[in-house]
Amino acid sequence: MSSARWAGSITKATHDQWALARRAQQAHIQGLEAGVRTLEHRLSLPIGAEGTKRAPGGYRSRREWFHKSRRLGVLKDRLTRERADRDAGIVHVVRGGTRLARTRHHLDAAGLTEQRWRERWEAGRRFLQADGESGKRYGNETIRLTPDGQVSIRLPTPLASLANAPHGRYVLTARVAFRHRGAEWADRIEADRAVAYRIHHDPERDRWYLTVSWQRTPSRTLPLRTAYARGVIGVDANADHLAAWRLDPCGNPVGDPHRFDYTLTGSASHRDAQIRHALTRLLHWAASCGVTAIAIEDLDFTDGKTREKHGRRRRFRQLISGFPPGN
């Protein structure tokens, strides 16, 4: 009984969730494979064998060797199940988040009441979103946002009696304004270019939010010789900052180095915001220098982050896990 637009929005949201879970599944399999390789290597070495810079050594005692051999069997079983799910196209998705679902069984430790948990659970599962359509008025026919901030929703036919505006639309009383990239958004809707909207509730602040997103046109790829003609910004990624230095076409440093700090603590959204802010400052500095290329090291800590290689060095594993290129 839903309209084609709302059915498409539901299908798109489900597909996006499946694709995200699929990528997470593949990353989990790679982590398990790295752990199995490390365990098999260390178990094959004599007790007390020293390691090298590239490979860990043997275990320090027979007791540790025995426990790690048991863990190897556990990881192999997990890897077999994950591979079977991947081959069958099966993913496990919890609407609202697995962590929040598990918190239901530990309310005292989380400092929550059942009612407060229920509010978070329902808010995590309750959202309204619609993809944009180029050529439609203001870039979205389902959720329409005008330049002056008025939000209206196109109701499906069974709910048409609830409309408070012509053509089966429901107009919200609140006004919306975007402080970040508001001018870019206004240019898109004035040209009737596609924009996607998502309406969701934050139970902590007891406020409703509307987020907007759109797809940018892919930029034309330049040949390396052309990109390096004006120099390049060399970037070194660290656990708490990006170290950058401008280089001339011959690779010689020009001027002073720059540092762009960030703090990878707190929630995932806060960490992502920190990285985006550092990258934005880096891009602005590169644009002010007139360069057209940025070179950044390609780090891969798939094997280095596993607990099987640095089991006792927890702080070191946290350090290398915080490197942005490794995430």
ZAMARGU-4260 file (C-alpha; in steps of 0.2 Angstrom, whole numbers, plus 5000, padded with zeros to 4 digits):
<rodrens>
0) 5000/5000/5000 | 5015/5011/4999 | 5020/5023/4985 | 5034/5019/4973 | 5045/5032/4980
5) 5043/5026/4998 | 5046/5008/4992 | 5062/5013/4983 | 5068/5022/4999 | 5065/5007/5010
10) 5074/4996/4997 | 5088/5008/4996 | 5090/5009/5015 | 5090/4990/5016 | 5103/4988/5002
15) 5114/5001/5010 | 5114/4992/5027 | 5117/4975/5018 | 5132/4983/5009 | 5139/4990/5025
20) 5137/4973/5034 | 5145/4965/5019 | 5161/4976/5020 | 5162/4973/5038 | 5161/4955/5036
25) 5175/4955/5024 | 5186/4965/5035 | 5182/4953/5050 | 5187/4938/5039 | 5203/4947/5034
30) 5207/4950/5053 | 5203/4931/5057 | 5215/4926/5043 | 5229/4937/5049 | 5226/4930/5067
35) 5227/4912/5060 | 5243/4915/5050 | 5251/4923/5065 | 5246/4909/5077 | 5252/4896/5065
40) 5269/4904/5063 | 5272/4907/5081 | 5266/4889/5086 | 5278/4882/5073 | 5293/4890/5082
45) 5302/4882/5096 | 5298/4888/5114 | 5307/4904/5118 | 5313/4908/5100 | 5317/4926/5097
50) 5307/4936/5084 | 5313/4949/5071 | 5307/4966/5066 | 5295/4958/5053 | 5289/4942/5062
55) 5286/4938/5080 | 5295/4924/5089 | 5289/4909/5098 | 5280/4908/5114 | 5288/4910/5131
60) 5282/4894/5139 | 5273/4878/5136 | 5258/4884/5145 | 5256/4899/5134 | 5259/4888/5118
65) 5245/4876/5124 | 5233/4890/5127 | 5237/4898/5110 | 5235/4881/5101 | 5217/4881/5108
70) 5214/4898/5102 | 5220/4894/5085 | 5206/4881/5084 | 5193/4893/5090 | 5199/4906/5077
75) 5198/4893/5063 | 5180/4888/5068 | 5175/4906/5067 | 5184/4909/5051 | 5175/4893/5043
80) 5158/4900/5049 | 5161/4918/5042 | 5167/4911/5025 | 5152/4900/5024 | 5141/4915/5027
85) 5151/4926/5015 | 5149/4912/5001 | 5130/4911/5004 | 5128/4930/5004 | 5122/4930/5022
90) 5125/4945/5034 | 5119/4948/5051 | 5112/4965/5054 | 5104/4972/5070 | 5093/4987/5067
95) 5098/5000/5080 | 5115/4992/5083 | 5122/4977/5091 | 5131/4986/5105 | 5114/4994/5110
100) 5105/4977/5109 | 5118/4969/5121 | 5116/4984/5133 | 5098/4978/5136 | 5106/4964/5147
105) 5118/4975/5156 | 5107/4990/5161 | 5115/4993/5178 | 5133/4993/5171 | 5127/5005/5158
110) 5118/5016/5170 | 5102/5016/5161 | 5084/5012/5165 | 5074/5001/5154 | 5064/5016/5149
115) 5079/5026/5144 | 5086/5011/5135 | 5070/5008/5126 | 5070/5027/5120 | 5087/5024/5113
120) 5083/5008/5105 | 5067/5015/5096 | 5077/5031/5091 | 5090/5020/5083 | 5077/5010/5073
125) 5066/5025/5068 | 5071/5036/5054 | 5064/5043/5038 | 5075/5045/5022 | 5073/5048/5004
130) 5085/5049/4989 | 5085/5063/4978 | 5079/5065/4960 | 5087/5076/4947 | 5074/5087/4938
135) 5062/5086/4952 | 5058/5102/4961 | 5072/5106/4974 | 5080/5089/4970 | 5068/5078/4980
140) 5050/5075/4978 | 5048/5064/4993 | 5056/5075/5006 | 5056/5093/5000 | 5066/5107/5008
145) 5064/5124/5001 | 5078/5138/5001 | 5069/5146/5016 | 5070/5130/5026 | 5052/5124/5025
150) 5051/5105/5026 | 5037/5095/5018 | 5034/5076/5016 | 5025/5068/5002 | 5013/5056/5010
155) 5009/5039/5003 | 4991/5036/4997 | 4985/5027/5013 | 4990/5043/5023 | 4984/5056/5011
160) 4970/5061/5024 | 4983/5067/5036 | 4990/5080/5023 | 4990/5098/5028 | 4995/5105/5011
165) 4990/5102/4993 | 4995/5087/4983 | 4996/5076/4998 | 5010/5084/5007 | 5013/5087/5025
170) 5022/5103/5030 | 5032/5103/5046 | 5032/5118/5057 | 5050/5119/5061 | 5063/5127/5049
175) 5079/5120/5044 | 5096/5129/5041 | 5113/5121/5036 | 5128/5130/5043 | 5140/5118/5035
180) 5140/5119/5016 | 5124/5128/5016 | 5128/5138/5000 | 5133/5123/4991 | 5117/5114/4996
185) 5107/5130/4990 | 5115/5130/4973 | 5110/5112/4971 | 5092/5114/4975 | 5090/5130/4965
190) 5096/5120/4950 | 5084/5105/4954 | 5099/5093/4957 | 5097/5077/4967 | 5099/5078/4986
195) 5095/5065/4999 | 5087/5069/5016 | 5087/5059/5032 | 5076/5063/5047 | 5080/5055/5064
200) 5078/5058/5082 | 5092/5060/5095 | 5085/5054/5112 | 5099/5062/5122 | 5096/5079/5117
205) 5077/5076/5113 | 5079/5084/5096 | 5075/5080/5078 | 5088/5082/5065 | 5088/5083/5046
210) 5104/5078/5037 | 5107/5081/5018 | 5119/5072/5007 | 5123/5072/4988 | 5135/5064/4976
215) 5148/5074/4968 | 5154/5073/4950 | 5170/5063/4949 | 5185/5074/4946 | 5195/5072/4931
220) 5211/5062/4934 | 5227/5071/4930 | 5243/5062/4924 | 5256/5061/4938 | 5268/5072/4928
225) 5255/5086/4926 | 5250/5084/4945 | 5268/5086/4951 | 5271/5101/4940 | 5267/5114/4954
230) 5274/5103/4967 | 5266/5091/4980 | 5261/5091/4998 | 5269/5076/5007 | 5259/5069/5021
235) 5265/5058/5035 | 5250/5050/5045 | 5253/5048/5064 | 5242/5042/5079 | 5237/5060/5084
240) 5241/5071/5069 | 5245/5073/5051 | 5263/5080/5047 | 5264/5089/5030 | 5278/5097/5020
245) 5277/5106/5004 | 5289/5099/4991 | 5295/5107/4974 | 5294/5097/4958 | 5312/5090/4962
250) 5306/5083/4979 | 5315/5097/4989 | 5306/5104/5005 | 5299/5121/5003 | 5295/5132/5018
255) 5291/5125/5035 | 5282/5109/5039 | 5264/5110/5045 | 5255/5099/5058 | 5236/5095/5059
260) 5231/5088/5075 | 5216/5077/5079 | 5210/5067/5094 | 5204/5049/5091 | 5194/5046/5107
265) 5176/5046/5110 | 5162/5039/5099 | 5165/5034/5081 | 5156/5050/5074 | 5167/5061/5085
270) 5183/5052/5078 | 5176/5054/5060 | 5173/5072/5063 | 5191/5074/5070 | 5198/5066/5054
275) 5187/5076/5042 | 5192/5092/5051 | 5211/5088/5049 | 5209/5084/5031 | 5199/5099/5028
280) 5213/5110/5035 | 5226/5100/5025 | 5216/5103/5009 | 5214/5122/5012 | 5232/5124/5015
285) 5236/5114/4999 | 5225/5125/4989 | 5233/5141/4997 | 5250/5134/4991 | 5244/5132/4973
290) 5249/5113/4972 | 5238/5101/4964 | 5244/5084/4972 | 5245/5077/4989 | 5255/5061/4992
295) 5251/5051/5008 | 5259/5035/5014 | 5249/5019/5011 | 5249/5010/5028 | 5242/4993/5030
300) 5242/4986/5048 | 5230/4971/5045 | 5243/4959/5052 | 5251/4972/5064 | 5234/4976/5073
305) 5230/4958/5078 | 5232/4953/5096 | 5241/4937/5091 | 5256/4947/5086 | 5257/4960/5100
310) 5246/4952/5113 | 5254/4959/5129 | 5257/4976/5121 | 5239/4983/5122 | 5244/5001/5121
315) 5255/4998/5106 | 5240/4989/5097 | 5229/5004/5101 | 5242/5016/5095 | 5244/5008/5077
320) 5225/5005/5077 | 5223/5024/5078 | 5232/5027/5062 | 5219/5034/5050 | 5226/5025/5034
325) 5224/5009/5043 | 5206/5010/5046
</rodrens>
